[in-house]
Amino acid sequence: MQRVMILSHQSRYMLAPQTFPDIRWFFLLTGYGAGKTRANAISVLYDVKRLQGKKDRAGDYVRLLICGITLSHLEKTLLLYFRQYLDSSKTEYIENKKYNTFTIGTVTVLLQPLENPGDIYGLDVHKVYVEEADELTTDKMLEATQALNERCRQVIPGERSPCLCFGSTSQGQKGLYALYNHFKKTGVGFLLIRGRTEDNPFLPKELVRDMYKMYTPEEREVFMHGLFLAIAKGRVIPGFDWARNYVGYDMDADLKPGETVYWAQDINSGFNRGSAYRVKDGVIYCIKYYDFPDLDGAAKVVRYDFPEQVIKWLPDVTIKDSFPAFARELRRWDIKIIYRKKSPLVEDSCFLVSKLFYMGRLIVCKVARDVAEACALAMRDKDNKIPKGVGKSSPIHALDGVRYAGVFIVMTHPDFADVRKLIAEKRASLRDDSAEGPSVKQLPSGYSEIDPVVYMRRSA
């Protein structure tokens, strides 16, 4: 028998459905590292053991449902604990990866991604567990919740009525906040339990210390204490500071042969804002700013600026269908394409960039002053959203390149392992699984490095 230590907020979450049988909705909202995923995994196993041999009125055994943003996300979070506890306790189980199910004794546990709420159908379960629900956008959160509510209806005689349990870290005022307000307005009963980061005594003290240094007081309440607060108001990049993040000298002529230059490029009709970056001593430096009327000849210009360096092109992946048009020039000037299946969410990537500035890990050099001005001037709209860039004068276009470069470098460069652990890995949209292909080098976090010859062959 394996013994595990359960924290007080984990125990309350696990036992709440039995303690309050008249409530249908249960929420565990925690700070990062407070043990939310472990609480979900232990809750499922607790119910699997407790419900062995029990049947519904139709004579079917109990079915439970575990939900995550994607199946890949579940594999890297809840299922790591789930399989570990099953294996270490020598519990017999059958895992069917084709149909995404576990059979443990008489209980069947099903897995369901939430990224496409319209795909949630045909299920009939006794209990639902949702992992990291606040990663969902507001509209998907409400749509997925409605679909899950309709599926949670397997009545087991002698047991409490079917219920839904959500375990998540808070992301401010996103999907769970909208659901929380919806329930309050409509009078739907629910129980909310909170757990703080510092309530987990098993975390390294240095981790908690660095989180306190990294977050503003409002962000600590959200990301460490699980509160619903607006963490983004006014400026799009509030972490940028002229005194801390801008230097009055240039570094574009200071690179060594073979050093990597990251060329991030936004693409628009009639104007294309780009910027170049280097990494030195754990700091990202923006060393060049570009504004191309069109991209014809852009590769030649960047190669001229960096004749002996390794150049990696990070474009907006929404224009991936146009890659073949640029392939010949990129191939000619020996520039690699950095590809990702999906762009990270604008909100998540702007938050990461703002934190890089706040920590002094992102610096803008003199020749790239336009990028600094964009970071200082970009403002949210009246609804507190990050606006789309409209027209040539919008600073959002210059910010796009900072986002592409910042996320890629943080998620792939060894100098930023600390930032990945504290920030990036907490946001699902910053992670992705990329498809493989010929002449494609797989990189961490869903990125791929593509030789332009791939597109040249396709267009031949």
C-alpha positions as CSV (number, residue, x, y, z in Angstrom):
1,M,0.0,0.0,0.0
2,Q,1.3,3.5,-0.9
3,R,0.8,6.3,1.5
4,V,0.6,9.9,0.1
5,M,0.5,13.2,2.0
6,I,-2.5,15.3,1.2
7,L,-2.6,19.0,1.9
8,S,-5.6,20.5,3.7
9,H,-7.1,22.2,0.6
10,Q,-6.6,19.0,-1.4
11,S,-8.4,17.0,1.3
12,R,-11.3,19.5,1.4
13,Y,-11.7,19.3,-2.4
14,M,-11.6,15.5,-2.4
15,L,-14.2,15.1,0.3
16,A,-16.5,18.1,-0.5
17,P,-18.8,16.2,-2.9
18,Q,-19.6,13.6,-0.2
19,T,-19.9,16.3,2.5
20,F,-22.2,18.5,0.6
21,P,-24.4,16.1,-1.4
22,D,-26.9,18.8,-2.5
23,I,-24.3,20.9,-4.3
24,R,-23.5,19.9,-7.9
25,W,-20.5,22.2,-8.7
26,F,-17.2,22.2,-6.9
27,F,-14.1,24.4,-7.6
28,L,-10.6,24.2,-6.4
29,L,-8.8,27.4,-7.3
30,T,-5.2,27.6,-6.4
31,G,-1.9,29.4,-6.9
32,Y,0.8,27.9,-9.1
33,G,2.4,24.8,-7.5
34,A,-0.3,24.5,-4.8
35,G,-1.0,20.9,-5.8
36,K,-4.2,21.3,-7.9
37,T,-3.3,18.6,-10.5
38,R,-2.4,16.1,-7.8
39,A,-5.7,16.9,-6.0
40,N,-7.6,16.1,-9.2
41,A,-5.7,12.8,-9.7
42,I,-6.2,11.7,-6.1
43,S,-9.9,12.6,-6.2
44,V,-10.4,10.4,-9.3
45,L,-8.6,7.4,-7.6
46,Y,-10.6,7.9,-4.4
47,D,-13.8,7.7,-6.3
48,V,-12.7,4.8,-8.4
49,K,-12.0,2.8,-5.2
50,R,-15.2,3.9,-3.5
51,L,-17.5,3.2,-6.4
52,Q,-16.2,-0.3,-7.2
53,G,-19.0,-2.8,-8.0
54,K,-21.8,-0.2,-8.0
55,K,-24.2,0.1,-10.9
56,D,-26.8,2.6,-12.2
57,R,-30.5,1.7,-12.6
58,A,-29.9,0.3,-16.0
59,G,-27.4,-2.2,-14.6
60,D,-24.2,-0.4,-16.0
61,Y,-21.1,0.1,-13.9
62,V,-19.9,3.6,-12.9
63,R,-18.3,5.9,-15.6
64,L,-16.2,8.9,-14.7
65,L,-14.9,11.6,-17.0
66,I,-11.6,13.5,-16.9
67,C,-11.4,16.6,-19.0
68,G,-8.4,18.8,-20.1
69,I,-7.7,21.5,-22.6
70,T,-6.2,18.8,-24.9
71,L,-5.3,15.2,-24.5
72,S,-1.7,16.2,-24.8
73,H,-2.1,18.6,-21.9
74,L,-3.7,15.9,-19.8
75,E,-0.8,13.5,-20.6
76,K,1.7,16.1,-19.3
77,T,-0.3,16.9,-16.1
78,L,-3.0,14.8,-14.4
79,L,-2.2,11.5,-16.2
80,L,1.4,11.6,-14.9
81,Y,0.1,11.3,-11.3
82,F,-2.7,9.1,-12.3
83,R,-0.6,6.3,-13.9
84,Q,2.1,6.7,-11.2
85,Y,-0.3,6.0,-8.4
86,L,-1.9,3.1,-10.2
87,D,1.5,1.5,-11.0
88,S,3.1,2.1,-7.6
89,S,0.1,0.7,-5.8
90,K,0.2,-2.3,-8.2
91,T,-3.4,-1.7,-9.2
92,E,-4.5,-3.6,-12.2
93,Y,-6.0,-1.5,-15.0
94,I,-6.6,-1.6,-18.7
95,E,-5.7,1.5,-20.8
96,N,-7.3,1.8,-24.2
97,K,-5.4,4.6,-26.0
98,K,-7.5,4.3,-29.1
99,Y,-10.7,5.2,-27.2
100,N,-8.9,7.2,-24.4
101,T,-10.3,5.1,-21.5
102,F,-9.0,3.4,-18.4
103,T,-10.8,0.4,-17.0
104,I,-10.1,-0.1,-13.3
105,G,-12.1,-3.0,-11.8
106,T,-15.7,-2.2,-12.6
107,V,-15.1,1.6,-13.1
108,T,-14.5,3.1,-16.5
109,V,-12.6,6.4,-16.6
110,L,-13.0,8.4,-19.9
111,L,-10.7,11.2,-21.2
112,Q,-12.2,14.2,-23.0
113,P,-10.5,17.3,-24.5
114,L,-12.3,20.6,-24.2
115,E,-10.6,22.6,-27.0
116,N,-13.6,21.9,-29.2
117,P,-16.7,21.9,-27.0
118,G,-18.9,20.8,-29.8
119,D,-17.2,17.4,-29.7
120,I,-18.5,16.7,-26.2
121,Y,-21.5,14.3,-26.9
122,G,-22.6,10.8,-26.4
123,L,-21.3,10.5,-22.9
124,D,-23.2,9.5,-19.8
125,V,-21.1,9.8,-16.6
126,H,-21.5,9.9,-12.8
127,K,-18.8,12.5,-12.1
128,V,-16.7,15.0,-14.1
129,Y,-13.2,16.3,-13.2
130,V,-11.9,19.2,-15.2
131,E,-8.2,19.9,-15.2
132,E,-6.9,23.5,-15.6
133,A,-10.2,24.9,-16.7
134,D,-9.1,28.5,-16.7
135,E,-6.9,27.9,-19.7
136,L,-10.1,28.1,-21.8
137,T,-11.3,31.3,-23.3
138,T,-14.5,32.7,-21.8
139,D,-16.8,31.6,-24.7
140,K,-15.3,28.1,-24.8
141,M,-15.5,27.8,-21.0
142,L,-19.3,28.5,-21.0
143,E,-19.9,26.2,-24.0
144,A,-17.9,23.4,-22.5
145,T,-19.5,23.7,-19.1
146,Q,-23.0,23.5,-20.6
147,A,-22.0,20.4,-22.6
148,L,-20.4,18.7,-19.6
149,N,-23.4,19.5,-17.4
150,E,-25.7,17.7,-19.9
151,R,-23.4,14.6,-19.9
152,C,-23.1,14.4,-16.1
153,R,-26.3,12.4,-15.4
154,Q,-25.5,8.8,-14.5
155,V,-27.4,8.2,-11.3
156,I,-26.0,5.5,-8.9
157,P,-28.5,4.3,-6.3
158,G,-27.3,4.9,-2.8
159,E,-24.8,7.5,-4.0
160,R,-25.0,11.3,-4.2
161,S,-26.3,12.8,-7.4
162,P,-23.9,13.3,-10.3
163,C,-21.5,16.3,-9.9
164,L,-18.7,18.3,-11.6
165,C,-15.4,19.2,-10.1
166,F,-13.0,21.8,-11.5
167,G,-9.4,22.1,-10.4
168,S,-7.5,25.0,-11.8
169,T,-4.9,27.7,-11.2
170,S,-6.4,31.2,-11.6
171,Q,-5.6,33.2,-14.7
172,G,-7.2,36.4,-13.5
173,Q,-10.6,37.2,-15.0
174,K,-10.9,34.5,-17.7
175,G,-13.2,31.5,-18.3
176,L,-13.7,30.4,-14.7
177,Y,-14.4,34.0,-13.6
178,A,-17.1,34.2,-16.2
179,L,-18.6,30.9,-15.0
180,Y,-18.3,32.1,-11.3
181,N,-20.3,35.3,-12.1
182,H,-22.8,33.4,-14.2
183,F,-23.6,31.1,-11.3
184,K,-23.9,34.0,-8.9
185,K,-26.2,35.9,-11.1
186,T,-28.4,32.9,-11.8
187,G,-28.4,31.5,-8.3
188,V,-26.7,28.2,-9.1
189,G,-25.1,26.8,-6.0
190,F,-21.4,25.9,-5.9
191,L,-18.6,25.4,-3.4
192,L,-15.2,27.1,-4.0
193,I,-12.0,26.1,-2.2
194,R,-8.8,28.0,-2.5
195,G,-5.2,26.9,-2.0
196,R,-2.1,29.2,-1.9
197,T,1.3,28.5,-3.4
198,E,2.9,28.9,0.0
199,D,0.5,26.4,1.5
200,N,2.5,23.6,-0.3
201,P,5.4,22.9,2.1
202,F,7.0,20.5,-0.5
203,L,7.9,23.4,-2.9
204,P,11.5,24.7,-2.9
205,K,11.7,27.8,-0.8
206,E,13.7,29.5,-3.6
207,L,10.8,29.0,-6.1
208,V,8.3,30.7,-3.8
209,R,10.8,33.5,-3.1
210,D,11.4,34.1,-6.8
211,M,7.7,34.1,-7.6
212,Y,7.2,36.9,-5.0
213,K,9.9,38.9,-6.7
214,M,8.6,38.3,-10.2
215,Y,4.9,39.2,-9.6
216,T,3.3,42.5,-8.8
217,P,1.0,42.5,-5.7
218,E,-2.1,42.0,-7.8
219,E,-0.5,39.2,-9.8
220,R,0.5,37.4,-6.5
221,E,-3.1,37.4,-5.5
222,V,-4.0,35.8,-8.8
223,F,-1.2,33.4,-9.6
224,M,-0.2,32.5,-6.0
225,H,-3.4,32.8,-4.1
226,G,-6.1,31.8,-6.7
227,L,-8.1,35.0,-6.6
228,F,-10.2,36.5,-9.4
229,L,-8.6,39.9,-10.1
230,A,-8.0,41.9,-13.3
231,I,-4.2,41.7,-13.8
232,A,-4.1,43.6,-17.0
233,K,-5.3,47.2,-17.2
234,G,-4.2,50.1,-19.4
235,R,-0.9,49.3,-21.1
236,V,-0.5,46.1,-23.1
237,I,3.1,45.7,-21.9
238,P,3.1,47.2,-18.4
239,G,6.5,45.5,-17.5
240,F,8.4,47.7,-20.0
241,D,10.3,50.6,-18.4
242,W,12.6,53.0,-20.3
243,A,15.2,53.1,-17.6
244,R,15.4,49.4,-17.2
245,N,14.7,48.0,-20.7
246,Y,16.3,50.5,-23.1
247,V,20.0,51.1,-23.7
248,G,21.5,53.9,-25.7
249,Y,23.9,51.8,-27.6
250,D,23.8,49.2,-30.4
251,M,24.9,45.5,-30.5
252,D,24.1,44.5,-34.1
253,A,27.7,44.8,-35.1
254,D,29.0,43.0,-32.0
255,L,27.9,39.4,-32.9
256,K,30.3,36.6,-33.3
257,P,30.5,34.4,-36.4
258,G,28.1,31.5,-35.9
259,E,26.0,33.2,-33.3
260,T,22.2,32.9,-33.7
261,V,20.0,35.8,-34.7
262,Y,16.3,35.5,-34.3
263,W,14.4,37.4,-37.0
264,A,10.8,37.9,-36.0
265,Q,8.5,39.2,-38.8
266,D,4.9,40.4,-38.8
267,I,3.3,40.5,-42.3
268,N,0.7,43.0,-43.5
269,S,-0.3,44.4,-46.8
270,G,2.0,47.3,-47.7
271,F,4.0,47.3,-44.5
272,N,5.8,44.5,-42.7
273,R,7.3,45.2,-39.2
274,G,10.1,43.0,-38.1
275,S,12.9,42.9,-35.5
276,A,16.1,40.9,-34.8
277,Y,17.3,39.5,-31.5
278,R,20.3,37.9,-29.9
279,V,20.6,36.1,-26.6
280,K,23.6,36.9,-24.3
281,D,24.1,35.9,-20.7
282,G,20.5,35.0,-20.2
283,V,19.1,38.2,-21.6
284,I,17.3,38.8,-24.9
285,Y,18.5,41.9,-26.8
286,C,16.4,43.5,-29.6
287,I,19.2,44.6,-31.8
288,K,17.5,45.7,-35.0
289,Y,14.1,47.0,-36.3
290,Y,12.8,46.6,-39.8
291,D,9.9,48.0,-41.8
292,F,9.7,46.4,-45.2
293,P,7.2,47.7,-47.8
294,D,7.0,44.1,-49.0
295,L,9.0,41.0,-48.2
296,D,10.7,40.8,-51.6
297,G,14.4,41.2,-50.8
298,A,13.9,41.2,-47.0
299,A,16.0,38.0,-46.6
300,K,18.8,39.7,-48.5
301,V,18.7,42.7,-46.2
302,V,18.8,40.7,-43.0
303,R,21.6,38.5,-44.3
304,Y,23.5,41.6,-45.3
305,D,23.2,42.9,-41.7
306,F,24.3,39.5,-40.3
307,P,26.6,37.9,-42.8
308,E,28.3,35.3,-40.6
309,Q,25.5,34.5,-38.2
310,V,22.8,31.7,-38.1
311,I,19.5,33.3,-38.9
312,K,16.2,31.9,-37.8
313,W,13.0,33.4,-39.2
314,L,10.0,33.5,-36.9
315,P,7.0,34.7,-38.9
316,D,3.3,34.9,-38.0
317,V,2.2,31.2,-38.6
318,T,-1.2,32.3,-39.7
319,I,0.4,33.1,-43.1
320,K,2.1,29.7,-43.4
321,D,0.4,29.1,-46.8
322,S,2.7,32.0,-48.1
323,F,5.9,30.3,-46.9
324,P,6.5,28.7,-50.4
325,A,6.6,32.2,-51.8
326,F,9.5,33.2,-49.6
327,A,11.2,29.8,-49.6
328,R,13.5,30.5,-52.6
329,E,14.9,33.7,-51.0
330,L,15.2,32.1,-47.6
331,R,17.0,29.2,-49.1
332,R,19.3,31.4,-51.1
333,W,20.3,33.4,-48.1
334,D,20.6,30.3,-45.8
335,I,17.8,31.3,-43.4
336,K,15.8,28.7,-41.4
337,I,12.0,28.9,-40.9
338,I,10.7,28.4,-37.3
339,Y,7.2,27.0,-37.6
340,R,4.5,26.3,-35.1
341,K,1.1,24.8,-35.7
342,K,-0.7,27.5,-33.7
343,S,0.4,30.9,-32.6
344,P,0.3,31.4,-28.8
345,L,-2.6,33.5,-27.6
346,V,-1.9,37.2,-27.8
347,E,-2.8,37.7,-24.1
348,D,-0.5,34.9,-23.0
349,S,2.5,36.0,-25.1
350,C,2.1,39.6,-24.1
351,F,2.1,38.6,-20.5
352,L,5.3,36.6,-21.0
353,V,7.0,39.6,-22.8
354,S,5.9,42.0,-20.0
355,K,7.4,39.6,-17.4
356,L,10.7,39.4,-19.4
357,F,10.9,43.2,-19.3
358,Y,9.9,43.3,-15.7
359,M,12.7,40.9,-14.8
360,G,15.3,42.8,-17.0
361,R,15.6,39.7,-19.3
362,L,14.5,41.7,-22.4
363,I,16.4,44.8,-23.5
364,V,15.9,47.0,-26.6
365,C,19.0,48.6,-28.2
366,K,19.2,52.1,-29.6
367,V,18.8,51.1,-33.3
368,A,15.6,49.3,-32.4
369,R,14.0,52.3,-30.6
370,D,10.8,51.9,-32.5
371,V,10.2,48.6,-30.7
372,A,10.7,50.2,-27.4
373,E,8.2,53.0,-28.3
374,A,5.7,50.4,-29.3
375,C,6.0,48.6,-26.0
376,A,5.6,51.9,-24.1
377,L,2.7,53.2,-26.1
378,A,0.5,50.1,-26.9
379,M,-2.8,50.4,-24.9
380,R,-5.8,48.1,-24.3
381,D,-9.2,49.0,-25.6
382,K,-12.2,50.1,-23.7
383,D,-13.1,46.5,-22.9
384,N,-9.6,45.8,-21.5
385,K,-8.7,43.7,-24.5
386,I,-5.5,43.8,-26.6
387,P,-6.6,45.4,-29.8
388,K,-5.7,44.2,-33.3
389,G,-3.3,46.5,-35.2
390,V,-5.2,48.7,-37.5
391,G,-3.3,50.9,-40.0
392,K,0.4,51.6,-40.3
393,S,0.6,53.7,-37.2
394,S,-0.6,51.1,-34.7
395,P,2.2,50.0,-32.3
396,I,0.7,46.5,-32.1
397,H,2.4,45.6,-35.4
398,A,5.9,46.1,-33.9
399,L,4.8,44.2,-30.7
400,D,4.0,41.1,-32.8
401,G,7.6,40.5,-33.5
402,V,8.5,40.8,-29.9
403,R,5.9,38.2,-29.0
404,Y,7.1,35.7,-31.6
405,A,10.7,36.0,-30.6
406,G,10.0,36.2,-26.8
407,V,7.9,33.0,-26.7
408,F,10.2,31.0,-29.0
409,I,13.4,31.9,-27.2
410,V,11.9,31.3,-23.7
411,M,10.5,27.9,-24.7
412,T,13.6,26.6,-26.5
413,H,16.7,28.3,-25.1
414,P,18.4,26.7,-22.1
415,D,19.1,30.1,-20.5
416,F,15.4,30.6,-19.8
417,A,14.6,27.4,-18.0
418,D,13.7,29.4,-14.9
419,V,11.2,31.5,-16.8
420,R,9.7,28.4,-18.4
421,K,9.2,26.9,-14.9
422,L,7.7,30.0,-13.3
423,I,5.6,31.4,-16.2
424,A,5.6,29.9,-19.6
425,E,4.7,26.3,-18.7
426,K,1.6,27.5,-16.8
427,R,0.0,28.7,-20.0
428,A,-1.3,26.1,-22.4
429,S,-1.2,28.3,-25.5
430,L,2.6,28.7,-25.1
431,R,2.9,24.9,-25.4
432,D,2.1,23.0,-28.6
433,D,2.9,19.7,-30.4
434,S,4.2,20.3,-33.9
435,A,3.7,17.9,-36.9
436,E,6.8,16.3,-38.2
437,G,7.9,16.4,-41.8
438,P,10.9,16.1,-44.1
439,S,13.9,18.4,-43.4
440,V,12.2,19.4,-40.2
441,K,14.0,19.5,-36.9
442,Q,11.8,19.1,-33.9
443,L,12.3,21.7,-31.2
444,P,10.7,22.0,-27.7
445,S,7.2,23.3,-27.1
446,G,5.8,22.5,-30.4
447,Y,8.2,24.5,-32.6
448,S,9.9,23.1,-35.7
449,E,12.9,24.4,-37.6
450,I,12.2,24.0,-41.3
451,D,14.7,24.1,-44.2
452,P,13.1,26.2,-46.9
453,V,13.9,23.5,-49.4
454,V,10.8,21.7,-48.1
455,Y,8.6,24.4,-49.7
456,M,10.7,24.7,-52.8
457,R,10.1,21.0,-53.5
458,R,6.4,21.3,-53.0
459,S,6.1,24.2,-55.4
460,A,8.4,22.6,-58.0
